[in-house]
Amino acid sequence: MITPTQSTTPTTTQSQTAPQSMAASVASDFDTFMLLMTTQAQNQDPLEPMDSTEYASQLAQFSMVEQQVQTNDLLSELAMSLGSVNLEELASWVGMDVRTTAAFRFDGEPVTLSAHAVPAADSAIMIIRDSDGAVIDKVSVPPTEAGFVWAGTASDGTPLPAGTYSATLESYDGEELLSAQPVASYNKVVEAQVGDDTVLLTLESGEVVPAGMVTAVRTGG
């Protein structure tokens, strides 16, 4: 039966200590390099002095190495920062109720479903399917309504067992089928992980959806 409704700290310490240690190492190496170069200049053969361009070349090479080390430090800090942001974002998803068009979990309580029939439709039918894709109920609904409450019963009124279900809203103009679109519902997020350029959410129904499919979020019950 379907009823229309009214419309952390340890990581920070490590990230600070490593760059400081590396900076100290670079400074020490630079002092050592300058000492060696000065000693080399003092002890060179006065009859065959080293070309000044060679000193400049050595200094330039060391400067390039120093810049590369500093660049690597900055990239490491950025990577650690991004990793921290991802963890915080992932943690914020877990336990929340998110609205998507994925299959939903039914546990005996009525489920709120959301869908819009196409404007040209003069009638609409809500199709309910079980986890195997078998149609278990077809109910006519007002095409002007966007929210519906499914009581979790079959077409003969028999209560259905707890499990995973999905719904589709079919829009008709007379006998002509105009569209068949998946219906949205709320699911609790039980796990969040980083995928390819997106956050993947594992729902209580067992479905895994990208965060981009979420159209609404609310505090989990």
C-alpha positions in Angstrom: 0.0 0.0 0.0 1.3 3.5 -0.9 0.0 6.7 0.6 0.8 10.1 -1.0 2.3 12.6 1.4 2.4 16.3 1.5 4.6 17.8 -0.7 43.4 14.2 14.9 46.7 15.5 17.0 49.4 12.7 16.6 49.4 13.2 12.8 49.8 17.0 13.2 52.9 16.5 15.4 54.6 14.2 12.8 53.8 16.5 9.9 55.4 19.4 11.7 58.5 17.5 13.0 59.5 15.9 9.6 59.8 19.3 7.7 61.7 20.9 10.6 64.2 18.0 10.6 64.6 18.1 6.9 65.1 21.9 7.0 67.8 21.5 9.6 69.5 18.9 7.5 69.5 21.1 4.4 71.0 24.0 6.4 73.7 21.8 7.8 74.5 20.4 4.3 74.7 24.0 2.9 77.1 25.1 5.6 79.3 22.0 4.9 79.2 22.7 1.2 80.3 26.3 1.7 83.1 25.2 4.0 84.4 22.7 1.5 84.2 25.2 -1.3 86.1 27.8 0.8 88.7 25.3 1.7 89.0 24.3 -2.0 89.6 27.9 -2.9 92.2 28.4 -0.2 94.2 25.3 -1.2 94.1 25.6 -5.0 97.2 25.8 -7.0 97.9 29.6 -7.5 99.6 28.8 -10.8 96.5 27.1 -12.1 93.5 28.6 -10.2 90.1 27.1 -10.7 87.8 28.9 -13.1 85.3 31.1 -11.3 82.5 29.6 -13.5 83.2 26.2 -11.9 82.5 27.7 -8.5 79.3 29.2 -9.8 78.3 25.9 -11.3 78.8 24.0 -8.1 76.8 26.5 -6.2 74.0 26.4 -8.7 73.9 22.6 -8.5 73.6 22.6 -4.8 70.9 25.3 -4.9 68.9 23.1 -7.3 69.1 20.2 -4.9 68.1 22.4 -2.0 65.1 23.7 -3.9 64.1 20.1 -4.8 64.2 19.0 -1.2 62.1 21.9 -0.1 59.6 21.2 -2.9 59.4 17.6 -1.8 58.7 18.8 1.8 55.8 21.0 0.6 54.3 18.1 -1.5 54.5 15.8 1.5 52.8 18.3 3.7 50.1 18.8 1.1 49.5 15.1 0.7 49.2 14.6 4.5 46.8 17.6 4.6 44.6 16.1 1.9 44.6 12.8 3.6 43.4 14.4 6.8 40.6 16.2 5.0 39.5 12.9 3.3 39.4 11.1 6.6 37.3 13.9 8.1 34.9 13.9 5.2 34.6 10.1 5.3 33.8 10.1 9.0 31.1 12.8 8.5 29.1 10.5 6.1 28.9 7.4 8.4 25.7 7.2 10.3 23.9 9.8 8.2 20.7 9.2 6.2 21.2 10.0 2.6 18.6 10.2 -0.2 19.4 8.4 -3.4 17.7 6.4 -6.1 19.5 3.2 -5.0 17.6 0.2 -3.5 16.4 0.9 0.0 16.2 -1.2 3.2 12.8 -2.1 4.6 12.7 -3.2 8.3 8.9 -3.3 8.9 8.4 0.5 9.2 6.7 2.6 6.4 9.2 4.0 3.9 9.0 7.5 2.4 9.6 7.5 -1.4 10.2 10.6 -3.6 9.6 11.0 -7.3 8.1 13.4 -9.8 5.9 12.3 -12.7 6.6 14.0 -16.0 4.4 17.2 -16.4 2.5 15.7 -19.3 1.4 12.7 -17.4 -2.3 12.2 -16.5 -1.6 9.1 -14.4 1.2 7.4 -12.6 2.0 4.0 -11.2 4.5 3.1 -8.5 6.2 -0.2 -9.1 7.7 -2.0 -6.1 10.4 -4.7 -6.7 12.2 -7.1 -4.3 15.9 -7.7 -4.2 15.6 -10.2 -7.1 13.9 -7.6 -9.3 10.5 -9.3 -9.2 7.5 -7.0 -9.2 5.6 -7.4 -5.9 3.2 -4.4 -6.0 1.8 -1.9 -8.5 -0.1 1.1 -7.1 -1.7 4.0 -8.9 -0.6 7.3 -7.4 -1.5 10.9 -8.2 0.8 12.3 -10.9 0.9 15.7 -9.2 2.3 14.3 -5.9 6.1 14.1 -5.3 6.1 12.2 -2.0 4.6 8.8 -1.1 4.6 6.5 1.9 5.0 2.8 1.2 3.6 0.6 4.0 5.6 -2.5 3.1 2.7 -4.6 1.9 2.1 -6.7 -1.3 -0.7 -5.9 -3.7 -3.0 -8.2 -1.6 -2.2 -6.3 1.6 0.1 -9.0 2.9 3.0 -7.6 5.0 6.3 -8.1 3.4 9.4 -9.4 5.2 12.3 -7.1 6.0 14.8 -6.8 3.2 16.0 -4.7 0.3 13.5 -3.2 -2.2 13.4 -0.7 -5.0 10.7 1.4 -6.6 10.1 2.9 -10.0 7.5 5.6 -11.0 5.9 5.1 -14.4 4.3 8.2 -16.0 1.5 7.7 -18.5 -0.5 9.8 -20.9 -3.5 7.7 -21.5 -2.1 4.3 -22.4 1.2 5.7 -23.5 4.2 5.2 -21.2 6.0 8.5 -21.0 8.8 7.6 -18.6 9.9 5.1 -16.0 12.2 6.6 -13.4 13.8 5.3 -10.2 12.4 6.5 -7.0 14.5 8.1 -4.3 14.5 7.1 -0.6 16.6 7.5 2.5 19.3 5.0 3.4 21.7 5.0 6.3 25.4 5.1 5.4 27.3 2.3 7.1 30.7 2.9 5.4 32.5 5.5 3.4 35.7 5.1 1.4 37.7 7.0 -1.2 37.2 5.8 -4.8 38.5 7.1 -8.1 38.0 10.8 -7.7 35.0 10.4 -5.5 33.7 9.2 -2.2 31.9 5.9 -2.3 29.1 5.3 0.3 28.0 1.8 1.4 24.3 2.0 2.4 22.4 -0.1 4.9 20.7 -1.8 2.0 24.0 -3.1 0.7 24.2 -0.7 -2.2 27.4 1.2 -2.9 26.8 4.6 -4.5 29.1 7.6 -5.3 28.5 10.7 -3.1 27.4 12.6 -6.3 24.2 10.5 -6.3 23.1 11.9 -3.0 20.3 14.5 -3.3 19.7 15.1 0.4 21.2 14.4 3.8 19.7 14.2 7.3 20.8 13.0 10.7 20.5 9.3 11.0 17.8 8.0 13.3 
